[in-house]
Amino acid sequence: MNAVPKANIFLTGFSGSGKSAAGSAVARRLGWTFVDIDAEIVRSQGMSIADLFSRHGEARFRELEREALAAVCENDRQVVSTGGGVAADARNRDLMRASGLVVCLEVAPETLHQRLIDQAAGTGEAEVRPMLAGADPLARIRDLKAQRQPAYAMADWIVQTDRLDIPDVAEEVVRFWERAVAAPSRFPDASSVVRVASGDYPVWVGWGNIAGLGERAAELVSPSAAYVITDGGAFTHGRAAQASLEAAGVPAHLLQLPQGESSKALGTVSVIYNWLAGLRATRGDLVLAVGGGVVGDVAGFAAATYLRGMPFAQVPTSMLAMMDSSIGGKTGVDLPEGKNLVGAFHQPRFVLADVGTLGTLPHRELVSGWAEAIKHGLILDEPLLSTFEERAGEIMALDRDTATDAIRRSIAVKADVVSRDEKETLGIRTLLNYGHTIGHALEAATGYTRFLHGEAVSIGMMGAADIGMNMGLLSGEAVDRQRRILQDFGLPLSCGPIDVEALHNAMRMDKKTEGSSIRWVLLDGIGNAVTRNDVPDEIVRNAVSRLLA
């Protein structure tokens, strides 16, 4: 949840979601000023929104929106109704989040369509948007809303308004504001806090902080015993975690799994079940995963299912686990038919990342891990990307302060995304898949033996950048910037010869497809990821062909 630097509430959502009516009601409740961005533009330009679109085009209208929003953000104690497309621009989102809290009014496309019909018939107040003109406005609503949904989902709070009247919507907004302002942080020293339905949990990022693990676990979970699960690659760190727990008065048992993807299987889960049963583990005990993504996934799945759920925590010791798999509650195992086909969402009670443990990783694995960290900057945090750009040498050398800060900021992006879209129902968590459509396909088409995950994602990001440029979203300069950063970190930019049809088949089988269309995550400028399902097959094939060099 965003901090509250100013007393402003920004209402976002699609046209017809009720932002103006609800905003006026909220302003009356709080005794604040109500501001309608569209009304401000109409007043300043002396013409209607429809006339502005007709005479000057959408690009000019978006410029006027940004200018009006920036002027509004200079003030305080306002409830601001924004236009339906305001949140789609990363610069606008930054302005709003720096100036208050953002609340999205969510509505189903069918409800929006009916509201706009009512407005056109003169039963409502708002003007029907030019963007919705055409033979099939419902299809247009669905398409536009799907494109904007990830941006809407970045709000600090979402109110589902389909079945609420305006006073009820206003009540929800005010209730959230009061809770956000009044609620103190339960984890004041955490690097990030993940806020999910099952409860908030902290993410601690530091150097050498595994030594304090036991005290944190005892305070936060108070287990009668802990069950540490690790593998050969992280065994030393597992021992350190066990010693810290026992020093804090928590009896700790240690299980070492075989290292590698082969351990991510139902057979391994059975081994963990038998181990826990033999030691008489109870539902009040703690399962602690110490290691990379395989350990975290399989230990988390065992914790989610043994005794119908045990408390679980993550101590990631690989770059990829820190950046990605340890945060968000995804657990699971592979089947012969495919990866991650059996699993559950089971959020950890805490995540503790000791950046010092990365020094024990093989060089190639460490390099591979940087791809996910850089991705976070590319999709949502341009200043973070600049840090990777400007301080690449220090970060790659694991300079204690510089690397810890960069990793802390990158992890914060993932924590924030998970908080806004825990189970991938709103669209924002999809943005984390930038580069993954091609990346996952590369892994599958080569039998998961040729590329490490981060290497495949790096190549996939170059393919996605090529697609974005040819869709008119990303400039050539931005593509070159991405290329230079990935190259500076020693990440691959192309895959070399490969079975092209196997690659395309793997992309079509990817879980990010919708019907027969692939849902691509692309960049509409650095730091502003979007989803598109209208990418022509020719553009995809041309982009893939350029990766074969």
C-alpha positions as CSV (number, residue, x, y, z in Angstrom):
1,M,0.0,0.0,0.0
2,N,1.2,3.4,-0.9
3,A,2.3,5.8,1.9
4,V,0.2,8.9,2.2
5,P,2.4,12.0,1.5
6,K,-0.6,14.2,0.8
7,A,-4.3,14.1,1.7
8,N,-5.6,13.4,-1.8
9,I,-7.7,10.5,-3.1
10,F,-7.5,9.8,-6.9
11,L,-10.3,7.7,-8.4
12,T,-9.4,5.7,-11.5
13,G,-11.4,3.3,-13.6
14,F,-13.0,2.9,-17.0
15,S,-15.5,5.5,-18.3
16,G,-18.9,4.8,-16.7
17,S,-17.5,3.4,-13.5
18,G,-19.0,6.3,-11.5
19,K,-15.9,8.2,-10.6
20,S,-17.5,11.6,-10.8
21,A,-20.6,10.8,-8.8
22,A,-18.7,8.7,-6.2
23,G,-15.9,11.4,-6.0
24,S,-18.4,14.1,-5.2
25,A,-20.0,12.0,-2.5
26,V,-16.6,11.2,-1.0
27,A,-15.6,14.8,-1.0
28,R,-18.8,15.8,0.8
29,R,-18.1,13.1,3.4
30,L,-14.6,14.3,4.1
31,G,-15.2,18.0,3.6
32,W,-12.7,18.2,0.8
33,T,-12.6,19.7,-2.7
34,F,-13.9,17.6,-5.6
35,V,-12.0,17.9,-8.9
36,D,-12.9,16.3,-12.2
37,I,-9.9,16.1,-14.5
38,D,-12.1,16.0,-17.6
39,A,-14.1,19.1,-16.4
40,E,-10.8,20.9,-15.8
41,I,-9.7,20.2,-19.4
42,V,-13.1,21.3,-20.8
43,R,-12.9,24.5,-18.8
44,S,-9.4,25.4,-19.8
45,Q,-9.8,24.5,-23.5
46,G,-13.3,25.9,-24.0
47,M,-14.6,22.9,-25.8
48,S,-16.0,19.4,-25.1
49,I,-14.0,16.2,-24.8
50,A,-15.6,15.0,-28.1
51,D,-14.5,18.2,-29.9
52,L,-11.0,17.9,-28.5
53,F,-10.7,14.4,-29.8
54,S,-12.2,15.4,-33.2
55,R,-10.1,18.5,-33.7
56,H,-6.7,17.6,-32.0
57,G,-6.6,13.8,-31.7
58,E,-6.1,11.5,-28.8
59,A,-2.3,12.3,-28.4
60,R,-3.0,16.0,-27.7
61,F,-5.8,15.1,-25.3
62,R,-3.5,12.8,-23.3
63,E,-1.0,15.7,-23.0
64,L,-3.7,17.9,-21.7
65,E,-4.7,15.2,-19.2
66,R,-1.1,15.0,-17.9
67,E,-0.9,18.8,-17.5
68,A,-4.2,19.0,-15.7
69,L,-3.2,16.2,-13.4
70,A,0.1,17.7,-12.6
71,A,-1.6,21.0,-11.7
72,V,-4.1,19.2,-9.4
73,C,-1.3,17.3,-7.6
74,E,0.1,20.6,-6.4
75,N,-2.8,20.9,-4.0
76,D,-4.1,19.0,-1.0
77,R,-7.4,17.6,0.5
78,Q,-9.0,16.8,-2.8
79,V,-11.0,13.9,-4.3
80,V,-10.0,13.7,-7.9
81,S,-11.9,11.9,-10.6
82,T,-9.6,10.9,-13.4
83,G,-10.3,10.1,-17.0
84,G,-10.5,6.4,-18.0
85,G,-7.1,6.5,-19.7
86,V,-5.1,8.5,-17.1
87,A,-3.9,5.4,-15.2
88,A,-2.5,3.8,-18.4
89,D,0.4,6.3,-18.4
90,A,3.2,5.5,-16.0
91,R,4.0,9.2,-15.5
92,N,0.4,9.8,-14.4
93,R,0.6,6.9,-12.0
94,D,3.8,8.3,-10.5
95,L,2.2,11.7,-10.0
96,M,-0.9,10.3,-8.3
97,R,1.0,7.9,-6.0
98,A,3.3,10.7,-4.9
99,S,0.4,12.9,-4.1
100,G,-2.1,10.6,-2.3
101,L,-3.9,7.3,-2.5
102,V,-5.3,5.8,-5.7
103,V,-8.6,3.9,-5.6
104,C,-9.9,2.1,-8.7
105,L,-13.6,1.7,-9.3
106,E,-13.9,-1.7,-11.0
107,V,-16.9,-2.6,-13.1
108,A,-17.7,-5.5,-15.5
109,P,-17.7,-4.6,-19.2
110,E,-21.4,-5.5,-19.5
111,T,-22.3,-3.1,-16.7
112,L,-20.3,-0.4,-18.3
113,H,-22.0,-0.9,-21.6
114,Q,-25.4,-0.5,-20.0
115,R,-24.4,2.6,-18.1
116,L,-23.1,4.2,-21.3
117,I,-26.4,3.3,-23.1
118,D,-28.3,5.0,-20.2
119,Q,-26.1,8.1,-20.4
120,A,-26.6,8.4,-24.1
121,A,-30.3,8.2,-23.6
122,G,-30.1,11.1,-21.2
123,T,-30.6,9.2,-18.0
124,G,-27.1,9.8,-16.7
125,E,-24.7,12.7,-16.4
126,A,-21.6,11.8,-18.2
127,E,-20.8,12.2,-21.9
128,V,-20.3,9.1,-24.0
129,R,-16.6,8.7,-24.8
130,P,-15.4,9.1,-28.4
131,M,-13.2,6.1,-27.8
132,L,-16.3,4.0,-27.5
133,A,-17.8,5.0,-30.8
134,G,-18.3,2.3,-33.4
135,A,-20.5,-0.6,-34.5
136,D,-19.8,-2.8,-31.5
137,P,-19.2,-0.7,-28.4
138,L,-19.3,-3.6,-26.0
139,A,-16.4,-5.3,-27.8
140,R,-14.6,-2.0,-27.8
141,I,-15.1,-1.7,-24.0
142,R,-13.8,-5.2,-23.5
143,D,-10.7,-4.7,-25.6
144,L,-9.8,-1.3,-24.1
145,K,-10.5,-2.4,-20.6
146,A,-8.3,-5.5,-21.0
147,Q,-5.5,-3.3,-22.2
148,R,-5.9,-0.9,-19.3
149,Q,-6.6,-3.5,-16.6
150,P,-3.0,-4.0,-15.5
151,A,-2.7,-0.2,-14.9
152,Y,-6.0,0.0,-13.1
153,A,-4.9,-2.9,-10.9
154,M,-1.9,-0.8,-9.6
155,A,-4.3,1.2,-7.5
156,D,-3.8,1.1,-3.7
157,W,-7.4,-0.2,-3.3
158,I,-10.1,-1.6,-5.7
159,V,-13.8,-1.3,-5.1
160,Q,-16.0,-3.6,-7.1
161,T,-19.0,-1.4,-7.9
162,D,-21.3,-3.4,-10.1
163,R,-23.8,-4.0,-7.3
164,L,-23.2,-0.9,-5.2
165,D,-25.0,2.4,-5.4
166,I,-23.1,5.7,-5.1
167,P,-23.4,6.0,-1.3
168,D,-22.1,2.5,-0.8
169,V,-19.1,3.2,-3.2
170,A,-18.3,6.4,-1.3
171,E,-18.5,4.5,2.0
172,E,-16.0,1.9,0.8
173,V,-13.6,4.7,-0.4
174,V,-13.8,6.6,2.9
175,R,-13.4,3.4,4.9
176,F,-10.2,2.6,3.0
177,W,-8.8,6.1,3.4
178,E,-9.4,6.0,7.2
179,R,-7.8,2.6,7.5
180,A,-4.8,3.6,5.4
181,V,-4.1,6.7,7.3
182,A,-4.6,5.2,10.8
183,A,-3.0,1.8,10.4
184,P,0.6,1.7,11.7
185,S,3.0,-0.8,10.0
186,R,3.4,-4.1,11.9
187,F,6.8,-4.5,10.4
188,P,8.6,-1.2,10.7
189,D,12.1,-2.6,9.8
190,A,10.9,-4.6,6.8
191,S,12.3,-3.9,3.4
192,S,8.9,-4.6,1.9
193,V,5.5,-5.7,3.1
194,V,3.3,-8.0,1.0
195,R,-0.4,-7.4,1.7
196,V,-2.6,-10.4,0.8
197,A,-5.9,-11.8,1.9
198,S,-4.4,-14.3,4.4
199,G,-2.5,-11.5,6.1
200,D,0.4,-9.1,5.6
201,Y,4.0,-10.5,5.8
202,P,7.4,-8.8,5.8
203,V,10.3,-9.2,3.4
204,W,13.7,-8.5,5.0
205,V,16.6,-7.9,2.7
206,G,20.1,-7.5,4.2
207,W,23.7,-8.7,4.3
208,G,24.4,-11.4,6.9
209,N,20.9,-11.2,8.3
210,I,20.4,-15.0,8.3
211,A,22.1,-14.9,11.8
212,G,19.0,-13.1,13.1
213,L,16.5,-15.5,11.5
214,G,15.7,-17.4,14.7
215,E,14.7,-14.3,16.7
216,R,12.5,-13.1,13.9
217,A,10.8,-16.5,13.5
218,A,10.3,-16.8,17.3
219,E,8.7,-13.4,17.5
220,L,6.5,-13.6,14.4
221,V,5.5,-17.3,14.3
222,S,6.3,-18.6,17.9
223,P,6.6,-22.2,16.6
224,S,7.2,-25.1,19.0
225,A,9.6,-26.5,16.5
226,A,11.0,-25.7,13.0
227,Y,11.6,-28.0,10.0
228,V,14.3,-26.6,7.8
229,I,14.3,-28.0,4.2
230,T,17.4,-27.3,2.0
231,D,19.5,-29.0,-0.7
232,G,23.1,-29.7,-1.4
233,G,23.7,-26.3,-2.9
234,A,22.4,-24.4,0.1
235,F,23.3,-26.9,2.9
236,T,25.7,-24.5,4.6
237,H,23.0,-21.8,4.7
238,G,20.5,-24.4,6.0
239,R,22.8,-25.2,8.8
240,A,23.2,-21.5,9.6
241,A,19.4,-21.2,9.7
242,Q,19.1,-24.2,12.0
243,A,21.7,-22.8,14.4
244,S,20.0,-19.4,14.5
245,L,16.6,-21.0,15.3
246,E,18.1,-23.2,18.1
247,A,19.9,-20.1,19.5
248,A,16.5,-18.5,19.8
249,G,15.1,-21.4,21.7
250,V,13.3,-23.0,18.7
251,P,14.2,-26.7,18.2
252,A,15.1,-27.2,14.5
253,H,15.3,-30.3,12.3
254,L,17.1,-30.3,9.0
255,L,16.2,-32.2,5.8
256,Q,18.6,-32.1,2.8
257,L,17.0,-32.8,-0.6
258,P,18.9,-33.8,-3.8
259,Q,19.9,-30.7,-5.7
260,G,18.2,-29.9,-9.0
261,E,14.9,-29.8,-10.8
262,S,14.4,-33.5,-10.4
263,S,13.6,-32.9,-6.7
264,K,10.5,-30.8,-7.7
265,A,8.3,-33.9,-7.9
266,L,5.5,-35.6,-6.0
267,G,8.0,-38.2,-4.8
268,T,10.0,-35.6,-3.0
269,V,6.8,-34.2,-1.4
270,S,6.1,-37.8,0.0
271,V,9.6,-37.8,1.5
272,I,8.9,-34.5,3.2
273,Y,5.5,-35.8,4.5
274,N,7.1,-38.9,5.9
275,W,9.8,-36.8,7.6
276,L,7.3,-34.4,9.1
277,A,5.1,-37.3,10.3
278,G,8.1,-39.2,11.8
279,L,9.0,-36.1,13.8
280,R,5.4,-35.5,14.9
281,A,5.2,-32.1,13.3
282,T,2.1,-30.1,14.4
283,R,0.1,-27.3,12.7
284,G,1.7,-24.8,15.0
285,D,5.2,-25.6,13.8
286,L,7.2,-23.8,11.1
287,V,8.4,-25.2,7.7
288,L,11.4,-23.2,6.5
289,A,12.7,-23.4,3.0
290,V,16.4,-22.4,2.6
291,G,17.7,-22.5,-0.9
292,G,16.6,-21.7,-4.5
293,G,13.4,-21.9,-6.3
294,V,13.1,-25.7,-6.3
295,V,13.5,-25.9,-2.6
296,G,11.0,-23.1,-2.0
297,D,8.4,-24.6,-4.4
298,V,8.5,-28.1,-3.1
299,A,8.8,-27.2,0.6
300,G,6.0,-24.7,0.2
301,F,3.7,-27.2,-1.4
302,A,4.4,-29.7,1.4
303,A,3.6,-27.0,4.0
304,A,0.4,-26.1,2.2
305,T,-0.9,-29.6,2.2
306,Y,0.5,-31.4,5.3
307,L,-2.0,-31.3,8.1
308,R,-4.1,-29.1,5.7
309,G,-1.6,-26.3,6.0
310,M,1.4,-25.4,8.2
311,P,3.1,-22.0,8.7
312,F,5.8,-21.6,6.1
313,A,8.7,-19.1,5.6
314,Q,11.3,-18.6,2.8
315,V,15.0,-18.0,3.1
316,P,16.0,-17.7,-0.6
317,T,19.7,-18.1,-1.4
318,S,19.7,-17.8,-5.2
319,M,19.1,-14.6,-7.1
320,L,16.1,-16.0,-9.0
321,A,14.4,-17.1,-5.7
322,M,15.0,-13.7,-4.1
323,M,13.7,-11.8,-7.1
324,D,10.8,-14.0,-8.0
325,S,9.8,-17.4,-6.5
326,S,10.1,-16.7,-2.8
327,I,7.5,-13.9,-2.9
328,G,3.9,-14.4,-3.9
329,G,2.9,-17.8,-2.4
330,K,3.2,-19.9,-5.6
331,T,4.2,-23.4,-4.6
332,G,4.1,-26.6,-6.6
333,V,5.8,-29.5,-8.3
334,D,6.3,-30.8,-11.8
335,L,4.6,-33.8,-13.5
336,P,6.1,-35.7,-16.5
337,E,3.5,-33.9,-18.6
338,G,4.8,-30.4,-17.7
339,K,6.2,-28.0,-15.1
340,N,4.2,-26.6,-12.2
341,L,1.1,-28.6,-13.0
342,V,0.4,-29.4,-9.3
343,G,0.5,-26.7,-6.7
344,A,-1.2,-24.3,-4.4
345,F,-1.1,-20.6,-3.4
346,H,0.4,-20.7,0.2
347,Q,1.8,-17.4,1.3
348,P,4.8,-17.5,3.6
349,R,4.7,-15.9,7.0
350,F,7.9,-14.0,6.1
351,V,10.7,-13.9,3.6
352,L,14.3,-13.3,4.7
353,A,16.9,-12.7,1.9
354,D,20.5,-12.6,2.9
355,V,22.3,-11.0,-0.1
356,G,25.7,-12.4,1.2
357,T,24.6,-15.9,0.4
358,L,24.7,-15.0,-3.4
359,G,28.5,-15.0,-3.2
360,T,28.4,-18.8,-3.1
361,L,26.6,-19.2,-6.4
362,P,28.3,-20.4,-9.6
363,H,29.0,-17.4,-11.8
364,R,26.6,-18.4,-14.6
365,E,23.7,-18.9,-12.2
366,L,24.4,-15.5,-10.6
367,V,24.5,-13.8,-14.0
368,S,21.2,-15.5,-15.0
369,G,19.5,-14.2,-11.9
370,W,20.1,-10.6,-12.8
371,A,17.7,-10.9,-15.7
372,E,14.6,-10.9,-13.3
373,A,16.0,-8.0,-11.3
374,I,16.6,-5.9,-14.5
375,K,13.1,-6.9,-15.7
376,H,11.5,-5.3,-12.7
377,G,13.1,-2.0,-13.7
378,L,12.1,-2.4,-17.3
379,I,8.4,-3.0,-16.5
380,L,7.6,-0.7,-13.6
381,D,10.6,1.2,-12.2
382,E,12.7,3.3,-14.6
383,P,14.8,4.8,-11.8
384,L,15.8,1.2,-10.7
385,L,16.7,0.4,-14.3
386,S,19.0,3.5,-14.2
387,T,20.7,2.2,-11.1
388,F,21.5,-1.1,-12.9
389,E,22.7,0.9,-15.9
390,E,25.0,3.3,-14.0
391,R,26.3,0.9,-11.3
392,A,26.5,-2.4,-13.2
393,G,30.1,-3.1,-12.1
394,E,29.5,-2.6,-8.4
395,I,26.2,-4.6,-8.5
396,M,27.8,-7.6,-10.4
397,A,30.7,-7.6,-8.0
398,L,28.2,-7.9,-5.1
399,D,29.4,-4.7,-3.5
400,R,27.7,-5.0,-0.1
401,D,25.8,-1.7,-0.1
402,T,25.2,-1.2,-3.8
403,A,24.1,-4.7,-4.5
404,T,21.9,-5.0,-1.4
405,D,20.1,-1.7,-2.2
406,A,19.5,-2.7,-5.9
407,I,18.2,-6.1,-4.8
408,R,16.0,-4.6,-2.1
409,R,14.4,-2.2,-4.6
410,S,13.9,-4.9,-7.2
411,I,12.3,-7.2,-4.6
412,A,10.0,-4.3,-3.6
413,V,8.6,-4.2,-7.1
414,K,7.6,-7.9,-6.9
415,A,6.2,-7.4,-3.4
416,D,4.1,-4.5,-4.6
417,V,2.7,-6.4,-7.6
418,V,1.8,-9.4,-5.5
419,S,0.0,-7.1,-3.0
420,R,-2.1,-5.7,-5.8
421,D,-2.9,-9.0,-7.6
422,E,-2.3,-11.9,-5.3
423,K,-3.8,-14.7,-7.5
424,E,-3.4,-13.1,-11.0
425,T,-7.1,-12.1,-11.3
426,L,-6.6,-8.4,-12.0
427,G,-3.9,-8.4,-14.7
428,I,-1.1,-6.6,-13.0
429,R,0.8,-9.8,-11.9
430,T,0.8,-10.7,-15.6
431,L,3.2,-7.8,-16.2
432,L,5.9,-9.9,-14.3
433,N,5.9,-12.2,-17.4
434,Y,7.7,-9.7,-19.6
435,G,10.1,-11.8,-21.7
436,H,8.6,-15.0,-20.4
437,T,6.4,-16.0,-23.3
438,I,9.5,-16.5,-25.6
439,G,11.7,-17.4,-22.6
440,H,9.5,-20.3,-21.4
441,A,9.1,-21.5,-25.0
442,L,12.9,-21.5,-25.4
443,E,13.3,-23.6,-22.3
444,A,10.6,-26.0,-23.4
445,A,11.8,-26.3,-27.0
446,T,15.4,-27.1,-25.9
447,G,14.3,-29.6,-23.2
448,Y,15.3,-27.4,-20.3
449,T,18.9,-28.2,-20.8
450,R,20.4,-25.4,-23.0
451,F,19.4,-22.2,-21.1
452,L,19.1,-21.2,-17.5
453,H,15.8,-19.5,-16.8
454,G,17.2,-16.0,-16.6
455,E,19.2,-16.5,-19.8
456,A,16.0,-17.5,-21.6
457,V,14.1,-14.6,-20.1
458,S,16.8,-12.2,-21.3
459,I,16.5,-13.5,-24.8
460,G,12.7,-13.3,-24.5
461,M,12.9,-9.7,-23.4
462,M,14.8,-8.8,-26.5
463,G,12.2,-10.5,-28.6
464,A,9.4,-8.7,-26.7
465,A,11.2,-5.4,-27.2
466,D,11.4,-6.1,-31.0
467,I,7.7,-6.8,-31.0
468,G,6.9,-3.7,-29.0
469,M,9.0,-1.5,-31.4
470,N,7.2,-3.0,-34.4
471,M,3.8,-2.4,-32.7
472,G,4.7,1.3,-32.4
473,L,5.0,1.1,-28.6
474,L,8.7,1.2,-28.0
475,S,11.3,3.5,-29.5
476,G,14.5,2.2,-31.1
477,E,16.5,4.1,-28.5
478,A,14.6,2.2,-25.7
479,V,15.3,-1.1,-27.4
480,D,19.0,-0.2,-27.6
481,R,19.0,0.8,-23.9
482,Q,17.6,-2.5,-22.9
483,R,20.1,-4.3,-25.0
484,R,23.1,-2.5,-23.5
485,I,22.0,-3.2,-19.9
486,L,21.5,-6.9,-20.5
487,Q,24.8,-7.1,-22.4
488,D,26.6,-5.2,-19.6
489,F,25.4,-7.9,-17.1
490,G,26.6,-10.7,-19.4
491,L,23.2,-11.9,-20.4
492,P,22.5,-13.4,-23.8
493,L,20.6,-11.4,-26.4
494,S,19.9,-14.2,-28.9
495,C,19.4,-17.9,-28.9
496,G,21.2,-19.1,-32.0
497,P,19.9,-21.9,-34.2
498,I,16.7,-23.6,-32.8
499,D,13.7,-25.5,-34.1
500,V,11.5,-22.5,-34.9
501,E,8.3,-24.5,-35.2
502,A,8.9,-26.1,-31.8
503,L,9.4,-22.7,-30.4
504,H,6.2,-21.3,-31.8
505,N,4.3,-24.4,-30.7
506,A,5.6,-24.0,-27.2
507,M,4.5,-20.3,-27.2
508,R,1.0,-21.3,-28.2
509,M,0.9,-23.9,-25.3
510,D,2.0,-21.3,-22.8
511,K,-0.4,-20.6,-19.9
512,K,-0.5,-16.9,-20.9
513,T,-2.6,-17.6,-24.0
514,E,-6.2,-16.5,-24.1
515,G,-8.2,-18.7,-26.6
516,S,-6.1,-18.7,-29.7
517,S,-4.3,-15.4,-28.9
518,I,-1.1,-15.0,-27.0
519,R,-1.3,-12.4,-24.3
520,W,2.0,-10.5,-24.8
521,V,3.6,-8.3,-22.1
522,L,5.2,-5.4,-23.9
523,L,6.7,-2.1,-23.0
524,D,4.9,1.2,-23.9
525,G,8.1,3.0,-23.0
526,I,10.6,2.0,-20.3
527,G,8.9,1.5,-16.9
528,N,5.5,1.1,-18.4
529,A,4.5,-2.5,-19.2
530,V,1.2,-3.2,-20.9
531,T,-0.5,-6.4,-22.2
532,R,-1.6,-6.9,-25.8
533,N,-3.4,-9.8,-27.4
534,D,-3.6,-8.3,-30.9
535,V,0.0,-8.9,-32.0
536,P,0.1,-10.1,-35.7
537,D,1.7,-13.4,-36.2
538,E,4.0,-11.9,-38.8
539,I,5.5,-9.5,-36.3
540,V,6.1,-12.4,-33.8
541,R,7.8,-14.6,-36.5
542,N,10.0,-11.8,-37.6
543,A,11.1,-11.0,-34.0
544,V,11.8,-14.7,-33.4
545,S,13.8,-15.0,-36.6
546,R,16.1,-12.1,-35.5
547,L,16.8,-14.0,-32.2
548,L,18.3,-16.9,-34.2
549,A,21.5,-15.0,-35.1
